[in-house]
Amino acid sequence: MALLAGGASNAKIAETLFVTPNTVRTHLDRIRDKTGARNRAELTRYAIQAGIEPVVPSP
């Protein structure tokens, strides 16, 4: 969530966490289901409101 809030793409999140982009997509889908968020922007807003500090991935 911190990487998502920092603006990272699924591919960048996957690279940073050493998982596949499909795994990232699956986790984000499940988080969306649990939070009621409809898209990445709403997930980002949820993360920030929950006190999760955005992490900007390294290039």
mmCIF file of the N, C-alpha and C atoms, coordinates in Angstrom:
data_MODEL
# 
_entry.id   MODEL 
# 
loop_
_atom_site.group_PDB 
_atom_site.id 
_atom_site.type_symbol 
_atom_site.label_atom_id 
_atom_site.label_alt_id 
_atom_site.label_comp_id 
_atom_site.label_asym_id 
_atom_site.label_entity_id 
_atom_site.label_seq_id 
_atom_site.pdbx_PDB_ins_code 
_atom_site.Cartn_x 
_atom_site.Cartn_y 
_atom_site.Cartn_z 
_atom_site.occupancy 
_atom_site.B_iso_or_equiv 
_atom_site.pdbx_formal_charge 
_atom_site.auth_seq_id 
_atom_site.auth_comp_id 
_atom_site.auth_asym_id 
_atom_site.auth_atom_id 
_atom_site.pdbx_PDB_model_num 
ATOM 1   N N  . MET A 1 1  ? 0.828   -1.189  0.000   1.00 0.00 ? 1  MET A N  1 
ATOM 2   C CA . MET A 1 1  ? 0.000   0.000   0.000   1.00 0.00 ? 1  MET A CA 1 
ATOM 3   C C  . MET A 1 1  ? 0.872   1.251   0.000   1.00 0.00 ? 1  MET A C  1 
ATOM 4   N N  . ALA A 1 2  ? 2.001   1.194   0.713   1.00 0.00 ? 2  ALA A N  1 
ATOM 5   C CA . ALA A 1 2  ? 2.881   2.363   0.767   1.00 0.00 ? 2  ALA A CA 1 
ATOM 6   C C  . ALA A 1 2  ? 3.450   2.669   -0.616  1.00 0.00 ? 2  ALA A C  1 
ATOM 7   N N  . LEU A 1 3  ? 3.834   1.632   -1.350  1.00 0.00 ? 3  LEU A N  1 
ATOM 8   C CA . LEU A 1 3  ? 4.358   1.842   -2.698  1.00 0.00 ? 3  LEU A CA 1 
ATOM 9   C C  . LEU A 1 3  ? 3.269   2.337   -3.642  1.00 0.00 ? 3  LEU A C  1 
ATOM 10  N N  . LEU A 1 4  ? 2.078   1.786   -3.501  1.00 0.00 ? 4  LEU A N  1 
ATOM 11  C CA . LEU A 1 4  ? 0.941   2.240   -4.302  1.00 0.00 ? 4  LEU A CA 1 
ATOM 12  C C  . LEU A 1 4  ? 0.679   3.713   -4.039  1.00 0.00 ? 4  LEU A C  1 
ATOM 13  N N  . ALA A 1 5  ? 0.653   4.096   -2.769  1.00 0.00 ? 5  ALA A N  1 
ATOM 14  C CA . ALA A 1 5  ? 0.416   5.494   -2.398  1.00 0.00 ? 5  ALA A CA 1 
ATOM 15  C C  . ALA A 1 5  ? 1.536   6.390   -2.904  1.00 0.00 ? 5  ALA A C  1 
ATOM 16  N N  . GLY A 1 6  ? 2.728   5.826   -3.089  1.00 0.00 ? 6  GLY A N  1 
ATOM 17  C CA . GLY A 1 6  ? 3.857   6.583   -3.608  1.00 0.00 ? 6  GLY A CA 1 
ATOM 18  C C  . GLY A 1 6  ? 3.854   6.703   -5.122  1.00 0.00 ? 6  GLY A C  1 
ATOM 19  N N  . GLY A 1 7  ? 2.869   6.098   -5.775  1.00 0.00 ? 7  GLY A N  1 
ATOM 20  C CA . GLY A 1 7  ? 2.740   6.235   -7.227  1.00 0.00 ? 7  GLY A CA 1 
ATOM 21  C C  . GLY A 1 7  ? 3.368   5.127   -8.038  1.00 0.00 ? 7  GLY A C  1 
ATOM 22  N N  . ALA A 1 8  ? 3.759   4.039   -7.410  1.00 0.00 ? 8  ALA A N  1 
ATOM 23  C CA . ALA A 1 8  ? 4.413   2.943   -8.134  1.00 0.00 ? 8  ALA A CA 1 
ATOM 24  C C  . ALA A 1 8  ? 3.408   2.151   -8.965  1.00 0.00 ? 8  ALA A C  1 
ATOM 25  N N  . SER A 1 9  ? 3.870   1.694   -10.105 1.00 0.00 ? 9  SER A N  1 
ATOM 26  C CA . SER A 1 9  ? 3.048   0.825   -10.952 1.00 0.00 ? 9  SER A CA 1 
ATOM 27  C C  . SER A 1 9  ? 3.074   -0.592  -10.386 1.00 0.00 ? 9  SER A C  1 
ATOM 28  N N  . ASN A 1 10 ? 2.181   -1.436  -10.892 1.00 0.00 ? 10 ASN A N  1 
ATOM 29  C CA . ASN A 1 10 ? 2.190   -2.836  -10.457 1.00 0.00 ? 10 ASN A CA 1 
ATOM 30  C C  . ASN A 1 10 ? 3.532   -3.483  -10.750 1.00 0.00 ? 10 ASN A C  1 
ATOM 31  N N  . ALA A 1 11 ? 4.105   -3.177  -11.906 1.00 0.00 ? 11 ALA A N  1 
ATOM 32  C CA . ALA A 1 11 ? 5.394   -3.755  -12.279 1.00 0.00 ? 11 ALA A CA 1 
ATOM 33  C C  . ALA A 1 11 ? 6.496   -3.311  -11.313 1.00 0.00 ? 11 ALA A C  1 
ATOM 34  N N  . LYS A 1 12 ? 6.500   -2.047  -10.933 1.00 0.00 ? 12 LYS A N  1 
ATOM 35  C CA . LYS A 1 12 ? 7.521   -1.534  -10.016 1.00 0.00 ? 12 LYS A CA 1 
ATOM 36  C C  . LYS A 1 12 ? 7.333   -2.114  -8.616  1.00 0.00 ? 12 LYS A C  1 
ATOM 37  N N  . ILE A 1 13 ? 6.079   -2.236  -8.175  1.00 0.00 ? 13 ILE A N  1 
ATOM 38  C CA . ILE A 1 13 ? 5.814   -2.850  -6.876  1.00 0.00 ? 13 ILE A CA 1 
ATOM 39  C C  . ILE A 1 13 ? 6.311   -4.289  -6.880  1.00 0.00 ? 13 ILE A C  1 
ATOM 40  N N  . ALA A 1 14 ? 6.015   -5.017  -7.955  1.00 0.00 ? 14 ALA A N  1 
ATOM 41  C CA . ALA A 1 14 ? 6.448   -6.414  -8.075  1.00 0.00 ? 14 ALA A CA 1 
ATOM 42  C C  . ALA A 1 14 ? 7.969   -6.523  -8.028  1.00 0.00 ? 14 ALA A C  1 
ATOM 43  N N  . GLU A 1 15 ? 8.642   -5.656  -8.756  1.00 0.00 ? 15 GLU A N  1 
ATOM 44  C CA . GLU A 1 15 ? 10.104  -5.665  -8.781  1.00 0.00 ? 15 GLU A CA 1 
ATOM 45  C C  . GLU A 1 15 ? 10.673  -5.388  -7.392  1.00 0.00 ? 15 GLU A C  1 
ATOM 46  N N  . THR A 1 16 ? 10.106  -4.426  -6.696  1.00 0.00 ? 16 THR A N  1 
ATOM 47  C CA . THR A 1 16 ? 10.583  -4.039  -5.371  1.00 0.00 ? 16 THR A CA 1 
ATOM 48  C C  . THR A 1 16 ? 10.373  -5.153  -4.344  1.00 0.00 ? 16 THR A C  1 
ATOM 49  N N  . LEU A 1 17 ? 9.235   -5.847  -4.449  1.00 0.00 ? 17 LEU A N  1 
ATOM 50  C CA . LEU A 1 17 ? 8.888   -6.877  -3.470  1.00 0.00 ? 17 LEU A CA 1 
ATOM 51  C C  . LEU A 1 17 ? 9.284   -8.286  -3.899  1.00 0.00 ? 17 LEU A C  1 
ATOM 52  N N  . PHE A 1 18 ? 9.893   -8.417  -5.073  1.00 0.00 ? 18 PHE A N  1 
ATOM 53  C CA . PHE A 1 18 ? 10.348  -9.719  -5.591  1.00 0.00 ? 18 PHE A CA 1 
ATOM 54  C C  . PHE A 1 18 ? 9.193   -10.702 -5.762  1.00 0.00 ? 18 PHE A C  1 
ATOM 55  N N  . VAL A 1 19 ? 8.091   -10.215 -6.343  1.00 0.00 ? 19 VAL A N  1 
ATOM 56  C CA . VAL A 1 19 ? 6.946   -11.043 -6.698  1.00 0.00 ? 19 VAL A CA 1 
ATOM 57  C C  . VAL A 1 19 ? 6.576   -10.727 -8.138  1.00 0.00 ? 19 VAL A C  1 
ATOM 58  N N  . THR A 1 20 ? 5.607   -11.448 -8.662  1.00 0.00 ? 20 THR A N  1 
ATOM 59  C CA . THR A 1 20 ? 5.183   -11.178 -10.039 1.00 0.00 ? 20 THR A CA 1 
ATOM 60  C C  . THR A 1 20 ? 4.137   -10.061 -10.066 1.00 0.00 ? 20 THR A C  1 
ATOM 61  N N  . PRO A 1 21 ? 4.022   -9.384  -11.204 1.00 0.00 ? 21 PRO A N  1 
ATOM 62  C CA . PRO A 1 21 ? 2.979   -8.359  -11.331 1.00 0.00 ? 21 PRO A CA 1 
ATOM 63  C C  . PRO A 1 21 ? 1.574   -8.942  -11.104 1.00 0.00 ? 21 PRO A C  1 
ATOM 64  N N  . ASN A 1 22 ? 1.376   -10.201 -11.477 1.00 0.00 ? 22 ASN A N  1 
ATOM 65  C CA . ASN A 1 22 ? 0.081   -10.841 -11.257 1.00 0.00 ? 22 ASN A CA 1 
ATOM 66  C C  . ASN A 1 22 ? -0.212  -10.970 -9.761  1.00 0.00 ? 22 ASN A C  1 
ATOM 67  N N  . THR A 1 23 ? 0.797   -11.271 -8.966  1.00 0.00 ? 23 THR A N  1 
ATOM 68  C CA . THR A 1 23 ? 0.624   -11.355 -7.519  1.00 0.00 ? 23 THR A CA 1 
ATOM 69  C C  . THR A 1 23 ? 0.219   -9.997  -6.953  1.00 0.00 ? 23 THR A C  1 
ATOM 70  N N  . VAL A 1 24 ? 0.864   -8.940  -7.423  1.00 0.00 ? 24 VAL A N  1 
ATOM 71  C CA . VAL A 1 24 ? 0.521   -7.582  -6.976  1.00 0.00 ? 24 VAL A CA 1 
ATOM 72  C C  . VAL A 1 24 ? -0.919  -7.280  -7.341  1.00 0.00 ? 24 VAL A C  1 
ATOM 73  N N  . ARG A 1 25 ? -1.312  -7.587  -8.562  1.00 0.00 ? 25 ARG A N  1 
ATOM 74  C CA . ARG A 1 25 ? -2.673  -7.335  -9.027  1.00 0.00 ? 25 ARG A CA 1 
ATOM 75  C C  . ARG A 1 25 ? -3.687  -8.080  -8.145  1.00 0.00 ? 25 ARG A C  1 
ATOM 76  N N  . THR A 1 26 ? -3.394  -9.329  -7.845  1.00 0.00 ? 26 THR A N  1 
ATOM 77  C CA . THR A 1 26 ? -4.287  -10.127 -7.005  1.00 0.00 ? 26 THR A CA 1 
ATOM 78  C C  . THR A 1 26 ? -4.434  -9.520  -5.612  1.00 0.00 ? 26 THR A C  1 
ATOM 79  N N  . HIS A 1 27 ? -3.314  -9.135  -5.013  1.00 0.00 ? 27 HIS A N  1 
ATOM 80  C CA . HIS A 1 27 ? -3.369  -8.538  -3.676  1.00 0.00 ? 27 HIS A CA 1 
ATOM 81  C C  . HIS A 1 27 ? -4.139  -7.219  -3.693  1.00 0.00 ? 27 HIS A C  1 
ATOM 82  N N  . LEU A 1 28 ? -3.904  -6.396  -4.692  1.00 0.00 ? 28 LEU A N  1 
ATOM 83  C CA . LEU A 1 28 ? -4.617  -5.120  -4.766  1.00 0.00 ? 28 LEU A CA 1 
ATOM 84  C C  . LEU A 1 28 ? -6.113  -5.341  -4.987  1.00 0.00 ? 28 LEU A C  1 
ATOM 85  N N  . ASP A 1 29 ? -6.468  -6.345  -5.792  1.00 0.00 ? 29 ASP A N  1 
ATOM 86  C CA . ASP A 1 29 ? -7.885  -6.662  -5.989  1.00 0.00 ? 29 ASP A CA 1 
ATOM 87  C C  . ASP A 1 29 ? -8.534  -7.056  -4.670  1.00 0.00 ? 29 ASP A C  1 
ATOM 88  N N  . ARG A 1 30 ? -7.852  -7.861  -3.890  1.00 0.00 ? 30 ARG A N  1 
ATOM 89  C CA . ARG A 1 30 ? -8.406  -8.300  -2.606  1.00 0.00 ? 30 ARG A CA 1 
ATOM 90  C C  . ARG A 1 30 ? -8.503  -7.146  -1.612  1.00 0.00 ? 30 ARG A C  1 
ATOM 91  N N  . ILE A 1 31 ? -7.499  -6.266  -1.632  1.00 0.00 ? 31 ILE A N  1 
ATOM 92  C CA . ILE A 1 31 ? -7.549  -5.095  -0.754  1.00 0.00 ? 31 ILE A CA 1 
ATOM 93  C C  . ILE A 1 31 ? -8.721  -4.202  -1.158  1.00 0.00 ? 31 ILE A C  1 
ATOM 94  N N  . ARG A 1 32 ? -8.923  -4.034  -2.474  1.00 0.00 ? 32 ARG A N  1 
ATOM 95  C CA . ARG A 1 32 ? -10.061 -3.241  -2.955  1.00 0.00 ? 32 ARG A CA 1 
ATOM 96  C C  . ARG A 1 32 ? -11.377 -3.852  -2.484  1.00 0.00 ? 32 ARG A C  1 
ATOM 97  N N  . ASP A 1 33 ? -11.489 -5.171  -2.569  1.00 0.00 ? 33 ASP A N  1 
ATOM 98  C CA . ASP A 1 33 ? -12.711 -5.836  -2.109  1.00 0.00 ? 33 ASP A CA 1 
ATOM 99  C C  . ASP A 1 33 ? -12.969 -5.563  -0.629  1.00 0.00 ? 33 ASP A C  1 
ATOM 100 N N  . LYS A 1 34 ? -11.926 -5.635  0.180   1.00 0.00 ? 34 LYS A N  1 
ATOM 101 C CA . LYS A 1 34 ? -12.080 -5.478  1.626   1.00 0.00 ? 34 LYS A CA 1 
ATOM 102 C C  . LYS A 1 34 ? -12.323 -4.030  2.045   1.00 0.00 ? 34 LYS A C  1 
ATOM 103 N N  . THR A 1 35 ? -11.770 -3.091  1.292   1.00 0.00 ? 35 THR A N  1 
ATOM 104 C CA . THR A 1 35 ? -11.913 -1.680  1.663   1.00 0.00 ? 35 THR A CA 1 
ATOM 105 C C  . THR A 1 35 ? -13.079 -0.996  0.964   1.00 0.00 ? 35 THR A C  1 
ATOM 106 N N  . GLY A 1 36 ? -13.575 -1.610  -0.093  1.00 0.00 ? 36 GLY A N  1 
ATOM 107 C CA . GLY A 1 36 ? -14.647 -0.994  -0.861  1.00 0.00 ? 36 GLY A CA 1 
ATOM 108 C C  . GLY A 1 36 ? -14.147 0.034   -1.862  1.00 0.00 ? 36 GLY A C  1 
ATOM 109 N N  . ALA A 1 37 ? -12.838 0.141   -2.013  1.00 0.00 ? 37 ALA A N  1 
ATOM 110 C CA . ALA A 1 37 ? -12.259 1.078   -2.978  1.00 0.00 ? 37 ALA A CA 1 
ATOM 111 C C  . ALA A 1 37 ? -12.544 0.566   -4.390  1.00 0.00 ? 37 ALA A C  1 
ATOM 112 N N  . ARG A 1 38 ? -12.785 1.498   -5.302  1.00 0.00 ? 38 ARG A N  1 
ATOM 113 C CA . ARG A 1 38 ? -13.102 1.108   -6.674  1.00 0.00 ? 38 ARG A CA 1 
ATOM 114 C C  . ARG A 1 38 ? -11.915 1.180   -7.620  1.00 0.00 ? 38 ARG A C  1 
ATOM 115 N N  . ASN A 1 39 ? -10.880 1.935   -7.244  1.00 0.00 ? 39 ASN A N  1 
ATOM 116 C CA . ASN A 1 39 ? -9.745  2.096   -8.145  1.00 0.00 ? 39 ASN A CA 1 
ATOM 117 C C  . ASN A 1 39 ? -8.481  2.449   -7.356  1.00 0.00 ? 39 ASN A C  1 
ATOM 118 N N  . ARG A 1 40 ? -7.377  2.643   -8.066  1.00 0.00 ? 40 ARG A N  1 
ATOM 119 C CA . ARG A 1 40 ? -6.086  2.937   -7.422  1.00 0.00 ? 40 ARG A CA 1 
ATOM 120 C C  . ARG A 1 40 ? -6.129  4.250   -6.641  1.00 0.00 ? 40 ARG A C  1 
ATOM 121 N N  . ALA A 1 41 ? -6.831  5.222   -7.188  1.00 0.00 ? 41 ALA A N  1 
ATOM 122 C CA . ALA A 1 41 ? -6.903  6.522   -6.506  1.00 0.00 ? 41 ALA A CA 1 
ATOM 123 C C  . ALA A 1 41 ? -7.593  6.379   -5.154  1.00 0.00 ? 41 ALA A C  1 
ATOM 124 N N  . GLU A 1 42 ? -8.668  5.619   -5.108  1.00 0.00 ? 42 GLU A N  1 
ATOM 125 C CA . GLU A 1 42 ? -9.363  5.415   -3.838  1.00 0.00 ? 42 GLU A CA 1 
ATOM 126 C C  . GLU A 1 42 ? -8.514  4.600   -2.867  1.00 0.00 ? 42 GLU A C  1 
ATOM 127 N N  . LEU A 1 43 ? -7.753  3.634   -3.390  1.00 0.00 ? 43 LEU A N  1 
ATOM 128 C CA . LEU A 1 43 ? -6.840  2.874   -2.527  1.00 0.00 ? 43 LEU A CA 1 
ATOM 129 C C  . LEU A 1 43 ? -5.758  3.784   -1.956  1.00 0.00 ? 43 LEU A C  1 
ATOM 130 N N  . THR A 1 44 ? -5.255  4.685   -2.768  1.00 0.00 ? 44 THR A N  1 
ATOM 131 C CA . THR A 1 44 ? -4.240  5.627   -2.307  1.00 0.00 ? 44 THR A CA 1 
ATOM 132 C C  . THR A 1 44 ? -4.809  6.528   -1.216  1.00 0.00 ? 44 THR A C  1 
ATOM 133 N N  . ARG A 1 45 ? -5.991  7.036   -1.426  1.00 0.00 ? 45 ARG A N  1 
ATOM 134 C CA . ARG A 1 45 ? -6.651  7.871   -0.417  1.00 0.00 ? 45 ARG A CA 1 
ATOM 135 C C  . ARG A 1 45 ? -6.858  7.081   0.881   1.00 0.00 ? 45 ARG A C  1 
ATOM 136 N N  . TYR A 1 46 ? -7.285  5.836   0.763   1.00 0.00 ? 46 TYR A N  1 
ATOM 137 C CA . TYR A 1 46 ? -7.499  4.978   1.931   1.00 0.00 ? 46 TYR A CA 1 
ATOM 138 C C  . TYR A 1 46 ? -6.187  4.790   2.700   1.00 0.00 ? 46 TYR A C  1 
ATOM 139 N N  . ALA A 1 47 ? -5.107  4.522   1.970   1.00 0.00 ? 47 ALA A N  1 
ATOM 140 C CA . ALA A 1 47 ? -3.802  4.300   2.607   1.00 0.00 ? 47 ALA A CA 1 
ATOM 141 C C  . ALA A 1 47 ? -3.354  5.541   3.378   1.00 0.00 ? 47 ALA A C  1 
ATOM 142 N N  . ILE A 1 48 ? -3.489  6.693   2.777   1.00 0.00 ? 48 ILE A N  1 
ATOM 143 C CA . ILE A 1 48 ? -3.055  7.930   3.424   1.00 0.00 ? 48 ILE A CA 1 
ATOM 144 C C  . ILE A 1 48 ? -3.914  8.229   4.643   1.00 0.00 ? 48 ILE A C  1 
ATOM 145 N N  . GLN A 1 49 ? -5.225  8.029   4.522   1.00 0.00 ? 49 GLN A N  1 
ATOM 146 C CA . GLN A 1 49 ? -6.119  8.247   5.661   1.00 0.00 ? 49 GLN A CA 1 
ATOM 147 C C  . GLN A 1 49 ? -5.847  7.257   6.791   1.00 0.00 ? 49 GLN A C  1 
ATOM 148 N N  . ALA A 1 50 ? -5.354  6.066   6.437   1.00 0.00 ? 50 ALA A N  1 
ATOM 149 C CA . ALA A 1 50 ? -5.036  5.054   7.448   1.00 0.00 ? 50 ALA A CA 1 
ATOM 150 C C  . ALA A 1 50 ? -3.669  5.299   8.087   1.00 0.00 ? 50 ALA A C  1 
ATOM 151 N N  . GLY A 1 51 ? -2.978  6.346   7.636   1.00 0.00 ? 51 GLY A N  1 
ATOM 152 C CA . GLY A 1 51 ? -1.690  6.691   8.222   1.00 0.00 ? 51 GLY A CA 1 
ATOM 153 C C  . GLY A 1 51 ? -0.505  5.993   7.605   1.00 0.00 ? 51 GLY A C  1 
ATOM 154 N N  . ILE A 1 52 ? -0.708  5.372   6.441   1.00 0.00 ? 52 ILE A N  1 
ATOM 155 C CA . ILE A 1 52 ? 0.394   4.704   5.741   1.00 0.00 ? 52 ILE A CA 1 
ATOM 156 C C  . ILE A 1 52 ? 1.179   5.752   4.971   1.00 0.00 ? 52 ILE A C  1 
ATOM 157 N N  . GLU A 1 53 ? 2.447   5.872   5.303   1.00 0.00 ? 53 GLU A N  1 
ATOM 158 C CA . GLU A 1 53 ? 3.310   6.863   4.641   1.00 0.00 ? 53 GLU A CA 1 
ATOM 159 C C  . GLU A 1 53 ? 3.646   6.390   3.220   1.00 0.00 ? 53 GLU A C  1 
ATOM 160 N N  . PRO A 1 54 ? 3.423   7.224   2.207   1.00 0.00 ? 54 PRO A N  1 
ATOM 161 C CA . PRO A 1 54 ? 3.789   6.846   0.837   1.00 0.00 ? 54 PRO A CA 1 
ATOM 162 C C  . PRO A 1 54 ? 5.289   6.595   0.708   1.00 0.00 ? 54 PRO A C  1 
ATOM 163 N N  . VAL A 1 55 ? 5.635   5.575   -0.044  1.00 0.00 ? 55 VAL A N  1 
ATOM 164 C CA . VAL A 1 55 ? 7.032   5.252   -0.324  1.00 0.00 ? 55 VAL A CA 1 
ATOM 165 C C  . VAL A 1 55 ? 7.231   5.372   -1.828  1.00 0.00 ? 55 VAL A C  1 
ATOM 166 N N  . VAL A 1 56 ? 8.089   6.281   -2.229  1.00 0.00 ? 56 VAL A N  1 
ATOM 167 C CA . VAL A 1 56 ? 8.392   6.458   -3.643  1.00 0.00 ? 56 VAL A CA 1 
ATOM 168 C C  . VAL A 1 56 ? 9.489   5.450   -3.995  1.00 0.00 ? 56 VAL A C  1 
ATOM 169 N N  . PRO A 1 57 ? 9.212   4.563   -4.964  1.00 0.00 ? 57 PRO A N  1 
ATOM 170 C CA . PRO A 1 57 ? 10.202  3.543   -5.315  1.00 0.00 ? 57 PRO A CA 1 
ATOM 171 C C  . PRO A 1 57 ? 11.432  4.151   -5.973  1.00 0.00 ? 57 PRO A C  1 
ATOM 172 N N  . SER A 1 58 ? 12.544  3.488   -5.781  1.00 0.00 ? 58 SER A N  1 
ATOM 173 C CA . SER A 1 58 ? 13.764  3.957   -6.437  1.00 0.00 ? 58 SER A CA 1 
ATOM 174 C C  . SER A 1 58 ? 13.685  3.645   -7.927  1.00 0.00 ? 58 SER A C  1 
ATOM 175 N N  . PRO A 1 59 ? 14.319  4.470   -8.746  1.00 0.00 ? 59 PRO A N  1 
ATOM 176 C CA . PRO A 1 59 ? 14.226  4.292   -10.212 1.00 0.00 ? 59 PRO A CA 1 
ATOM 177 C C  . PRO A 1 59 ? 14.849  3.026   -10.723 1.00 0.00 ? 59 PRO A C  1 
# 
